[in-house]
Amino acid sequence: TIRLAATARGEDVEITVSDDGPGIAAEVIPRIFDPFFTTKDVGAGSGLGLSIVHGIVDRHGGRIEVESRMGEGTTFRITLPAGAQKSPSAEDPST
């Protein structure tokens, strides 16, 4: 089961994505946003998904956090500023 929620938190918007899957091992969590890191077998994953998400959230002035318990599931919490902001590419067409 995947659950999505969005909530206004002061000047921010908090988006949560939770599941009731197998969870992420505590020793792996510090590396999940590293480019090319994957726990999948060789050739089964590129290890770029969470790295790309982290970069997008960061470029929009936000942050992403993860909580996980083995056998219970994982929650990703994305916090973004609620105010309108120009994306970096809108300011500089070369990016």
Secondary structure, DSSP 8 states (H G I E B T S, - for coil): -EEEEEEEETTEEEEEEEE-SS---TTTGGGTTSTT--SS-TTS--S-HHHHHHHHHHHTT-EEEEEEETTTEEEEEEEEESS----HHHH-TT-
